[in-house]
């Protein structure tokens, strides 16, 4: 297949590694800060939102999937409201910088090592791979797999009216239950209906309220056609329409926060390393999970070091090939609970630059046909905006 890869306009600085800012400026700090503003006991306003939102007791949080901080300049001609919103600060995603990890990091207010959603997909104790996006609600039970209470649950217990507006098919999924249990869920197609239902939830509350909304089309079009492709630009215009409806419909004493779960970068053909095409990358491996930018490798007994050597020889300076302990000790996940450690591969491959590690034969062929990817440590993937309107 011929890949048409548009320019994504990323500067060299976008490829510098960025560490997650757990406890100071990460997705894990958003809902604790919002909860503090809404009067939830014990919540701490890490992000200093009260300085900007004094007098606000109803907050809408819109997550635009794939709107990394380095996409702001690119999206602005097609979504001018993004540039007009007040920038609060740049945050980091959870790690890996991928949707399920970041959503549960947001929902629990905890780093991935604590909540246990440690990748797009991970290997289960029985050898099966759990794809967190396609997680059937009870296999495994979300409360066992992700044991922490959510910040939505603690807000409800404190008397805050909490609502989520998202796609109908996400209701009751394993990922929703892991990261968002406790909310009143309203299913809606993406677009203006999502905005209208978010505004209605804000307006109907007589007291403190928290409304979460999700918009995923920008990420989808980036994956399929590339950042700044024509379809991505059309999706950007859709983001602008939603923001326009929300910003101009905010009721009194309310505010809108706009965040993302990760950024994206376009990947050319010559930066794709596929296990199906390079035999040395498959030797000694009994399981593969993660995703192309952060690949988890589960190795046969005694084979780990040989596998690491083979991957380092093939990928060179295009990736860090780390043992599980090295990845954990590096602090990327935050402290990792003992029961969660084995979800990370025996080896973790952090791709750098624009490289991806495809797993032909282990994952659907469609994964290798994507244009934009994310998940790894670069600023393009890890840095996300926190924007505000009131």
N, C-alpha and C positions, 0 to 999 in steps of 0.2 A: 504494500500500500504506500502511496506517495503522501507524505506528510507536508501540508502547507502550513508553515510556522510563521505567523506574523511577528513583527517586532513588538516587544513589550516595554521598551524604553527604560529598562532598569539601569541605573548607574552602577559603577563598580562597587560603590559602598553597600549596595543591596546584597552583595554576595559575602559580606563579612559575617562570621558567626556571631550570634546574639544569644546570650544566656537568658533563660526565663526569669522574670522578676517576681517570683513568688514572695508574697508578704509585703511588697512595696508598689509594684506597678504591673500586675498581671491580671488575666481574666479571673483568677481566683479571688481577686480583691474587689471585683465590681459589686457583687451582691452583698457582701458584708458591709461595704460602704453605703449602698442604697438602703440596706436594712437599718443601719444606724440612723440615717436621715429620717426613716419612717418610724423610729422609736422602738425598734426591736431590742429587747434587753440583751446585753452582752455583745452586741455587734459593734465593730470598730470601723470608723470612717477612715480607712487607710488612704484613700485617694483624695481626701479633703473636699468632698462634694459640698459639704455644708456651707463653705465659703461662697460658693456660686449659687446655691439653691436654697438659701434661707427663705422660709415661708412656704416651701413646696411640700405637699404631703401626698401627692399622687405622681407616680413616675412610670413612664413607658420606656421599655428597653427594647430597641429593635436591633436584632443581629442580622447583618447583611453578609451572608456566607461568601468568603473569598475577597472581601474588600480590605486587603492589606494596606498598611500605611503607605507603602510604595506604589499603590494603585491610585492614590488620591489625585495626583497630578494628571494621570492618564484618563481618569473617569470624568474629570471636571467639565470638559466641553460637552459631555452628553448628560451629565447629572450635575448641573451648576449648584444645586442646593447643597451638595456634599461639601463643596468648597466654602459655602456661605455659613454653614453651621459653625458654632464656636468650638474650636479645638481645645479640649481640656488637657490632654496629654497623650503621649504614645505609650501604649501598653504592650505586653508580650502575650502571646498565646500560651497555652500549655504545651508540653512536649510529649510525644511528637506533635508537630503543628498541623493537626488534622481534625476534622469535624467532630467525630465522637469523643475524642480526648478533650477537646476544648469545650464542647457543650457540657460535659459532666464536670469539668473544672469550674465552669461558670456556675452551674446549678448547685454544686456542693460548697463552693467557696474554698476548695481544698486542692492541693497539687495532685497530679496523677498518681504518684506513688502511694498516696493515702487512699484515694477512691478506687484505684485498681483498673481503670479503663486506660490501658497503657499502649494502645496502638489502634490503627484502623482495624486490624485483625490480629489475633493472638492465638497461640496453640493452647488448647485445653489439656487438663491432666490426662484425659483419655486419648489424646492424640488428634482429636478433631480440631479444626480451626474455627474459631468464633469470629465472624464478621460482625462488628458492632452495629453497622448500618442495617444489616438484614437480620437482626437479633429477634427471634421469636420470643414472646414475652416471658415464657417460663422455662426456657432452655438455654442457659441456666436461669434460675430465679434471680431477677435483678437485685433483690434485697440481700441475697447471699453473695453474688458476684460484686456488688457495689454496696457495702454495708453502711456507709455514712448517711446521716440525715441530710436532706437537701435544705438549702437556704429558703426555699419556698415553704417547706414544712414549718420551719422555725418562725417564718413571718406570719403564716396563718395562725400558729399557736399564740402569737402576740397580738392578734386582732386585725392584721392587715388583710385586705381583700386581694387575693392573688389570682391572676388569670393568665393563661397562655393561649395565644391565637396562632395556629400553625396548620399545616396541611392535615386533612382528615385522616389520611393513611398512617400518620405518625402516632395517632392516639393509641395508647396501650402497648406500644412497642417496647421491647426490652430497653432500648436506649432512652426512650421517654421516661420509663419508670425508674431507670437508674439515675437520671440527672434532673428530672422535673416532677417527681412525685410530690403530691401535696397541692398542685394547682387545679383550678377549674379550667378544663380544656375546652376550647371552642375550635372546631375544625372549619377551615376556610381555604379556598384557593388563594394562591399568592396574588398580590396586586392590591387594588384599591379596596376590595372587600376586607382584606386583612387590616388595612389602615382604619376603615370605618368601624370594624368590630373592636379594635384596640381603643379607639376614641370612645366608643359606647361604654366599654368597660371602665374607662377612667371617669366618664361623666356620671355613671350610675352609682358610684361609690360615695357614701356619705362621710367616709373617713379615710384613713390612710389606704392607699392602693398601689399595687405593683402589677403592671401588665407587661408580659413578654411577648414579642412577636418575632417570627423568623421569615427571612426572605432568601431563597436559595438559587434563583435563576442566574445570577451573575457568576457564581461558582460553576454551575453546570455548563454555561456557555464558554467559560474559560477552559474548562477541562476538554470540551468537545472540539472547540474551534480556535482556542487561544485567546489570551488577553489582548485586547484591542482589535480583535476580528470584528467583522460587521455584525455578527450575532451578539457578541459581547457588548458592543456599543448600543445595540437595541435593548439588551437587558439593562444596561446602565440607565437608559432613558426610563425604563420601568422603575428602577430604584428612585429616580428623581420624582416620578409621579407619586409614589408612595410617600416619600418624604414631604412633598408639597402638601398632600392631604393631611398628614400628621401635624406638621409644623403649624399650619394655618387653622387646624381644628382643635388645638389643645385647649381644654377647659381651664378655668381659673385654678390657681394653686398647683399647677401640674408642670411637668418638664418631660422632655424626650432626650434619652441617651441613645446614641448610635454606636454600635461596636461591631466587631467582626470576630471570626474564629481563627483566621489565618490569612496570609496572602497567597499569591500564585506566581509561578514563573513558567515561561514557555521553554520547551525542550526540543532542540533540533535532533535530527536523525542520528548524527554522528556522536551524540552524547548518551546513546541508549545501549546499555550492556545487558544482554538477554541470556539467562541461564540456558535457554533452549539452543542457543547458537554457540555457546562457549562451554565445552564439556568440562573444563577445569573448575567451573563454578558450581557444578552439581555433585562432585565427588565428596563422599562422606556426609551427605546431608539427608536427614530423615524427615524434615518438616520445614516449611517456609511460611512465613506470615508477614505482618506489617504491610508495607506498600512500597512503591518504587523509590521514593526518596528516603525512607527509613525501612530497611529490610531486616527482618528477624530471621535468623538461621538456627535451626535446631539440629544438632549434629549427632552422629553415631558415637557410641562410647569410645573414647580415646582419639577421636578424629578432630576435635575442636581446633587444635593448634595448626594442623595441616590445612584445614579448611580456611582458617584465618590467613595463612601464608598464601594460599592460592588466590583468595579474593584481593589481598593487598597487591599481589603481583599483577593481576589483571587491571584493577581499578587505579592503582597508583595514587597520585595526589587528587584523584577525583572523589575520594571517600575516606572517611575514618572507619576502620574496621576494629571494633572494640569488643572485648569480652563483656558478658553481663555485668560482672563486678565493676569493670572499668566504666561502663555506661552509668551504673547506679552511683558509684563513688564520684563521678563527675558532676552530680547534682542536677542532671537534666530533668529528672522526674520528681524532684523533691525527695524526702525520705521515703523509702519503699518498704511497706509492710512485709513481713516475712511471708505471709500467705499470697502475696502478689508477685514475688520475685521471679518465679518460674514462667510467668506469662511473657516476660522478655526473653528473646532468643538466647541460646548459648553464646551467640555472636549477634551484635547489632551493627549494621552497616549504615552510617550516616553519610548520605551523598552530599557532595559539595559542588560548587559551580552550578552547571546546568545538568549534571549527570543524573541518570536514573538507573536503578538495578531492577530490570524486569525479570519476572519469574515464569517464563513460558513453560507450560506443562503443570504448573502449580496454581495458576490463577487464570481467570477468563481472558481470552485473547484480546477482548475489547480494552483491557487495561493498557496494553501496549500501543493502542491506537490513539490514546489521548494526546493532546497538545500541551496543555498546562498541567503542572503537578505542584504538590506541596507536601509538607511533612517534616522537613529537615530543619537545620539550625540557622540558615541564612536569614539576614534581616528581611529579605523579601518575603519570607514565609512566616517568620516569628513576630514581626512588628505589626501591630494593629492600631487603628485609631480609637480614641474615645472622643466623640463629638456630642454637642449639647445644643438644645433649643429650649426656651421656656417662655 
